[in-house]
Amino acid sequence: MFTAFTKYVAKNFRKPVGFGGWVSTWIMNTMNQKLYLGILKRLDLVGGEQLLEIGFGNGYLLRKVLRLREDISLIGIDISKDMVRRIKPRARLAVQEGSLSECSFPDAFFDWIYTVNTFYFWKDYERDFAEISRILKPGGYFLNVVYTKEYLENND
């Protein structure tokens, strides 16, 4: 029974669906507070930037980033249809369902691209990093924030 539960939770960490997905994103938001703070501290925004969040889950960090400045635009992409449906599009925020490697953003479009703990779930690292390189403006920033193996082993 515990193995089935563990698989269920892991599946919802990758692609949150339904009630289990909602619970999983709440758990992730709790676990990732230090990582979110790291993103927020490093986003040195001057205004007018285009940002992309890869794997936004329930939109917790999207909302935090939007509060940083009134003159930025933010797009979130997530593979979970359920999570995309939960986010209300608004001025300065758009969301879409899909994976990074399947996106259709224009070349050199984003000033900032960031993601928190999604790298583990990417299916084709080479293709995804090539896509980031294509859609990131020259001189733009990519923040890939993850827990290290050492951190996880020492904080259980």
PANU-470267 format. One record per residue (C-alpha): chain; x, y, z. Coordinates in Angstrom, 1 decimal. Each point is the difference from the previous one (the first is absolute). Example, Ala and Ser with C-alpha at 12.3 -4.5 7.8 and 13.67 -1.06 7.14 Angstrom:
2
ROTOR   ch       c1       c2       c3
ROTOR    A     12.3     -4.5      7.8
ROTOR    A      1.4      3.4     -0.7
# end
This chain:
156
ROTOR   ch       c1       c2       c3
ROTOR    A      0.0      0.0      0.0
ROTOR    A      2.8      2.5      0.9
ROTOR    A      1.7     -0.7     -3.4
ROTOR    A     -3.3      0.8     -1.9
ROTOR    A     -0.4      3.2      2.1
ROTOR    A      3.7      1.0     -0.7
ROTOR    A     -0.5     -0.6     -3.7
ROTOR    A     -3.2      2.1      0.0
ROTOR    A      1.7      2.9      1.8
ROTOR    A      3.0     -0.1     -2.4
ROTOR    A     -2.3     -0.1     -3.0
ROTOR    A     -1.8      3.1      1.3
ROTOR    A      3.3      1.8      0.6
ROTOR    A      0.8     -0.5     -3.6
ROTOR    A     -3.4      0.8     -1.5
ROTOR    A     -2.6      1.1      2.7
ROTOR    A     -3.5     -1.2     -0.8
ROTOR    A     -3.2      0.3      2.0
ROTOR    A     -0.2      0.1      3.8
ROTOR    A      3.3     -1.9      0.3
ROTOR    A      1.6      2.6     -2.2
ROTOR    A     -1.3      2.8      2.1
ROTOR    A      1.4     -1.6      3.1
ROTOR    A      3.3     -0.7     -1.7
ROTOR    A      0.4      3.6     -1.0
ROTOR    A     -0.8      1.1      3.5
ROTOR    A      2.7     -2.3      1.3
ROTOR    A      2.5      1.3     -2.7
ROTOR    A     -0.8      3.6      1.0
ROTOR    A      0.8     -0.8      3.6
ROTOR    A      3.2     -1.9     -0.8
ROTOR    A      1.3      2.5     -2.6
ROTOR    A     -0.3      3.2      2.0
ROTOR    A      3.8      0.5      0.2
ROTOR    A      0.3     -0.7     -3.8
ROTOR    A     -2.8      2.5     -0.8
ROTOR    A      1.7      2.6      2.2
ROTOR    A      3.3     -0.6     -1.9
ROTOR    A     -1.8      0.6     -3.3
ROTOR    A     -1.7      3.2      1.3
ROTOR    A      3.4      1.3      1.3
ROTOR    A      1.8     -0.6     -3.3
ROTOR    A     -2.6      1.5     -2.3
ROTOR    A      1.7      3.4     -0.5
ROTOR    A     -2.8      1.6     -2.0
ROTOR    A      0.2      3.5     -1.4
ROTOR    A     -3.4      0.0     -1.8
ROTOR    A     -1.3     -1.0     -3.3
ROTOR    A      1.3     -3.6      0.2
ROTOR    A     -1.6     -3.1     -1.4
ROTOR    A      0.2     -3.0      2.4
ROTOR    A     -0.8     -3.7     -0.3
ROTOR    A     -0.6     -2.4      2.8
ROTOR    A      0.3     -3.6     -0.9
ROTOR    A     -2.2     -2.4      2.0
ROTOR    A     -2.0      2.6      2.0
ROTOR    A     -2.2     -2.6      1.8
ROTOR    A     -2.8      1.8      1.9
ROTOR    A      1.5      3.5     -0.9
ROTOR    A      1.4      0.8      3.4
ROTOR    A      3.3      1.4     -1.3
ROTOR    A     -1.7      1.6     -3.0
ROTOR    A     -2.0      2.2      2.4
ROTOR    A      3.1      0.9      2.0
ROTOR    A      1.9      1.0     -3.1
ROTOR    A     -2.8      2.2     -1.3
ROTOR    A      0.1      2.0      3.3
ROTOR    A      3.7      0.9     -0.6
ROTOR    A     -0.8      2.6     -2.7
ROTOR    A     -3.0      1.4     -1.8
ROTOR    A      1.7      0.3     -3.3
ROTOR    A      1.0     -3.6     -0.8
ROTOR    A     -1.7     -2.8     -2.0
ROTOR    A      0.0     -3.6      1.2
ROTOR    A     -0.9     -3.2     -1.8
ROTOR    A     -0.3     -3.3      1.7
ROTOR    A      0.2     -3.4     -1.7
ROTOR    A     -1.0     -3.2      1.7
ROTOR    A     -0.7     -3.6     -1.3
ROTOR    A     -3.0     -0.3      2.3
ROTOR    A     -3.3      1.0     -1.6
ROTOR    A     -1.6      0.1      3.5
ROTOR    A      2.6      2.5      1.3
ROTOR    A     -0.4      2.2     -3.2
ROTOR    A     -3.8      0.1      0.5
ROTOR    A      0.4      1.2      3.6
ROTOR    A      2.0      3.1     -0.9
ROTOR    A     -2.1      3.0     -1.0
ROTOR    A      1.6      1.9     -2.9
ROTOR    A      0.4      3.6      0.8
ROTOR    A      1.8      3.1     -1.2
ROTOR    A      3.8     -0.8     -0.1
ROTOR    A     -0.6     -3.7      0.5
ROTOR    A     -0.7     -2.8     -2.5
ROTOR    A      0.2     -3.7      0.5
ROTOR    A      0.1     -2.9     -2.4
ROTOR    A      0.0     -3.8      0.2
ROTOR    A      2.9     -1.8     -1.5
ROTOR    A      3.6     -0.9      0.5
ROTOR    A      3.0      2.2     -0.6
ROTOR    A      1.2     -2.1     -3.0
ROTOR    A     -3.3      0.4     -1.7
ROTOR    A     -0.4      3.8      0.5
ROTOR    A     -0.4      2.4     -2.8
ROTOR    A      1.4      3.2      1.5
ROTOR    A      1.9      2.3     -2.4
ROTOR    A      3.8      0.1     -0.1
ROTOR    A      1.7      2.2      2.6
ROTOR    A     -3.3      0.8      1.7
ROTOR    A      0.7     -0.3      3.7
ROTOR    A      2.2      2.1      2.3
ROTOR    A     -0.3     -2.5      2.8
ROTOR    A     -0.9     -3.7      0.1
ROTOR    A     -0.3     -1.8      3.3
ROTOR    A     -1.1     -3.3      1.3
ROTOR    A     -0.1     -1.7      3.5
ROTOR    A      0.5     -3.7      0.4
ROTOR    A     -1.3     -0.9     -3.5
ROTOR    A      3.4     -1.1     -1.5
ROTOR    A     -0.4     -3.5      1.4
ROTOR    A     -3.1     -0.6     -2.1
ROTOR    A      1.3      1.3     -3.4
ROTOR    A      0.0     -2.8     -2.6
ROTOR    A      2.6      1.4     -2.4
ROTOR    A      2.6      2.3      1.8
ROTOR    A      1.9      0.8     -3.2
ROTOR    A     -3.2      1.0     -1.9
ROTOR    A     -1.3      2.0      3.0
ROTOR    A      3.2      1.9      0.5
ROTOR    A      0.2      0.7     -3.7
ROTOR    A     -3.5      1.5      0.2
ROTOR    A      1.0      2.1      3.0
ROTOR    A      3.0      1.3     -2.0
ROTOR    A     -2.2      0.8     -3.0
ROTOR    A     -2.7      1.9      1.9
ROTOR    A      2.2      1.8      2.4
ROTOR    A      1.2      3.5     -1.1
ROTOR    A      3.8      0.5     -0.3
ROTOR    A      1.1      1.1      3.5
ROTOR    A     -3.1     -1.5      1.5
ROTOR    A     -0.1     -2.2      3.1
ROTOR    A     -1.0     -3.6      0.7
ROTOR    A     -0.5     -1.1      3.6
ROTOR    A     -0.3     -3.7      0.5
ROTOR    A     -0.5     -0.4      3.8
ROTOR    A      0.1     -3.6      1.4
ROTOR    A      0.8     -1.7      3.2
ROTOR    A      3.3     -1.8     -0.1
ROTOR    A      0.4     -3.6      1.0
ROTOR    A      2.1      1.1      3.0
ROTOR    A     -2.7      2.3      1.2
ROTOR    A     -2.7     -2.6     -0.3
ROTOR    A      2.2     -2.6      1.8
ROTOR    A      0.8      2.3      2.9
ROTOR    A     -3.5      1.5      0.5
ROTOR    A     -2.3     -3.0      0.2
# end
